[in-house]
Amino acid sequence: MFFHNTMRPFTLCCTFILGISPVCGQMESEVYLSDFESRHGVFEVSAPINISRNPGYDNQPYFLGDDDLLYARTRNGQTDIARYSLSDQKTVWLSDTPGGSEYSPVKIPGKEAVSSIRLDTTGLQRLYSYPLEGGPPELLNADLKIGYHIWYSPELLVCTVLTEDRMDLVVVNLRDKSQYTFQQGAGRSLHRIPDSEHISYTAVEKGKVVVKSMHPISGATEVIAVLPEGVQDMYWLDASHLICGQGNELISFNTRDKGPWKSFYALENPKSKITRLAYNGPSGVLAMVIETQD
């Protein structure tokens, strides 16, 4: 395990551009890591350790393999992609773009590169590829104002796109340049469902945020769960367990028994708020974004 803290067993006014970039507000976000184990419905979580320790917006964690964590980190008034090593606990920069900020890093399948949203100071927002070993970024799509994205294959991209006053879920084929809108009013949480050919996304339906599955090729879809009130983000622990943060608590949902959401961990500070999550099963590490009031 990465950490050696005692683990605790449990049973089961801010404005954003596309929900990405905080342009005003009073919440500071930091990235924390915890050891995490799941055994027959019992989750064990160690006390989280702050690995960003940086004023401003530190957010959107993404595990790159078993040892590296990528996240958006504030630097010199903008946001770049940082790469944190779990083994040596050191941080290096993956991007350095004067006049622009990067968000939402995701590994591109089949390439030694990461895709990321770049928001320029001019207001231009586009998806770029950044080589892991350094080098100039490459523009991947010049037509769409993408907010969040996930790769289904090296050619097929599932993303949320700003359209008028909403975000739409769009499937883009980068090889033949085709694209189609799958659903209007999509949310910001996109994930590959473990052990499945489907991805999950969130959407607002009848005033509630629902988690839905979709097959980008066949178009098959179904509702998986309804997120608790006030929650926008979730993550898959495995093929049947969802987790999310609600206030200062971590809660889980079993997609097989369809029971209620259950709390299994709480931060000591009741004013803290857990938002985005990322989990790496082989290393047994959970990344949490925790916001605290100034």
N, C-alpha and C positions, 0 to 999 in steps of 0.2 A: 504494500500500500504506500501511497505517496506521503501521507501524513501519519503522525503517531499520537494524535490526541485521543482521549478516551471517546469511544463511540457510544451513542445513545440509541437504544432500540425502541421502536414504536410499532404499534400495529395500525395495520391499516384502519397657480394659474400659469400653465406651461403650454407653449405653442410649438408645433412640430411641422417640418416640411416632410410630407409623406410619412409622418410618424417616425422619421429617422433622426433628424438633426434638431436638437433643442436650441432655439434662438432666443428664448428668454425663460425665466422660471427660477425656482428656488430649490430644486432637487439636485443633489449630487449623486452620481451613480458610480459604483466601484465594482470590480470583478473579484469574486471570492471563489475559493476552491475548498471542497470537502471530500474526505473519503466517504464512499457510499457503497452499501451492500444491500442486496435484495435476496431474501431467503424465504420462500413459501409465503409471500404476502407480508413479511415483516421487514421493514426497512431500517437500516442503521446508518446514521449520519454523524460524522464528526463535526466538531465546532469549526465553522468556516474561517478561512484565513484570507485576508485581503492581499491579493497579488498585484493589484494595480497601484494603489496608494498614490493617487494622482488627482489633483483638482480638476473638476470639469466632467466631461462625458466619457466614461469608460464603460463600454457596453458591447452587446452583440457577440458573445463568445461562440467560438466554433473550433472543435477539436480537429487538428490536422494530424491524423495518426494517433498513436498511443502516448506520445511524449510532448507534443506541441499544441498549444492553445493559441488561436488567433482571436483578436478582438479589436474593436475600434477604440483608439486611445487619443485623448486630447494632447496636442503639442503645439505650442506657439500660436494659440488662437485658432487652430484648425484641428481636424481629426485625421489621423493616419492609422494604418493597420500595423499593430504590434504582434510580435511572435514570442510567446513565453514558453520556455523549456521547463517541463515538470521535473526533469532529472537534475539540472543544475540551477534551477530557479533564477534564470537570467532572461532579460527581455531585449530583443533586437527589433529593428524596424523593417517591415516588409515594403512599405511605401513611403515616399517623401515627395509630395506634389505641391510645390508652391502655387498658391492661387486656387487650390482645390482640396476638398476633404473626402476621405474614403470611408465607406460604411459596408456592413453586411458581407464580410469575407466568406467565400465558399470555395472549396477545392473543385477544380474542373476535372472531371473524370478522364483518365487517359493522358493527362498532360501534367507536367511539373509546373503548374501555374494555379493561381487563385483568381477567381473573378470577384469584383467588388464594385459597388456603386460609387461613382465619383460625382460629387456636387461641387461645381466650380463657383467661384465668387460672382460670376456673371449670372448665376441662376441655372446654367445648363447642367442637366442631370443625366448621366449616361452610364452604361455598363462597360467596364474595362477588364482586361486580363493582365495580371501582374506575375511575371516569372518568379518562382521561388528562389532562384539563385541570383536574382537581380537583373536589371536591364529595363529598357523603356516599356511602359504599358502599351497594350494594344486595344483599340476600340472594338468591342464585340457587336454592338448594335447602335446605330446612329438615329433610329427612327422613334424609339419608345422611351418614355420617361419612366424607367423602372424603379420601383421602390424596394421590393424584396424579390428574391429569386432562389430557385433550387434546380439542380441539374438532374434530369431523368436519364440522359445518355450524353455522350460527347456532342451530339448535334441538337438534342431536344432540351429546351429550357422552359420551365414553368415559372411564371413571374406575376407579380402584381404591378399594374401599370396605372399611373395617374391619368384619369380621363374625366375632364370637367371637374366636378367637385367630389369625385369618388375614386376608389381603386378597383380595377377590374382584374380578374384572373385570366391571364393570357398564356397560351401555349405557343412557343416560337420554335420553328425549325430553322436553325442557322445555316444549314446546308442549302436548302432550296429557297430560303428567305420567306417562307410562308408563315402565317400566324392566324390564330383564331381566338376569339374571346369566349372563354368557357363559362364565366359567371360574372355578373356585375355585383359591386358591393362586397368585394373580398377584403379580408383582414390581412394582418402582417405576419402570421405564423404559418410557415411552409416547412414541411418535413417529409422525408421519405419514411414510409411505414416499414418497420423492421420485418424481415422475412416475407416480403410482399412485393408485388409489382405496382402497387399503388402509392400515391403520395397523399398527404393530408393537408388541408388548408382550412382557414377559418372564414366565416362569412356572417354578416348580420342578417338574421331572418326573424321577422315578427318581434323585433326589439331585443332579441337575444343573440349572443355570439355562439355559433355552433361550430363544431369540428366535423368536417366532412372528408370522405375519401374520394379520390378520383383516379381514373386510369387515363393518362394523357393521350393514349392512342385510341382506345375504344370509346372513351367518353363516359364509361360507367361510373356512377357516383352513388353514395349513400351517406346518411347522417350517422356519425359515430357517437357524439356526445354533445351536451350543452355545457359550455363553460360557466363557472360560477359568476355571480354578479361582480362587475368591475374588473374581470380578468380578460386579457387579450392574448396572452402567450401561453403555450404549452409545449411539452416535449415528450417523446416516446422513450420509456425505459426499456421496453421490449415490445413484442407484438401485441400484448394485451393490456399493458399498463401505461396510462397517461399520468404525468405529473404537471403541476403548475404552482405558481405562487399566488397566494391571496393574502394581501396585507403582509404580515410578518411570518406567515405560515406556509409550509409546503403541504400540498394536498394531492391525493392520488385518486384515480378512477380506474376500475377494472372493466374493460370493454366486454368481457365474457359474461360476468354475472350482472352487469348493468345496475349495480347498486349505487348508493349515493357517493359523492366525493367524500373522502376521509382525510382528516388532518393527521400527519405523522411526524411533524417537526415544527418547532417554533423558535424564532430568534429571540434573544433575551430582550432586545429593545422593541417595545410594542409599536413605536413610531416608524420603524424600518419597514420597507416594502420590497418584497422579492418580485422581480419582473421576469426577465429572460433567463432561460436555463439551457444547459448543454450537458450531455452525459456521455462518458466514454466507458463502455462496459469492460474491455480488456484491462484497462488501468484502474477501474473502480473509482473514478474521480467524477464528481459533479461540480460543474461551474454554475455559479449563481450571480446574477446582477442584483445588487442591493442598493436601493435608493434611501437616502436619509435626508431629513429636513434640515435646512440651514439653521 
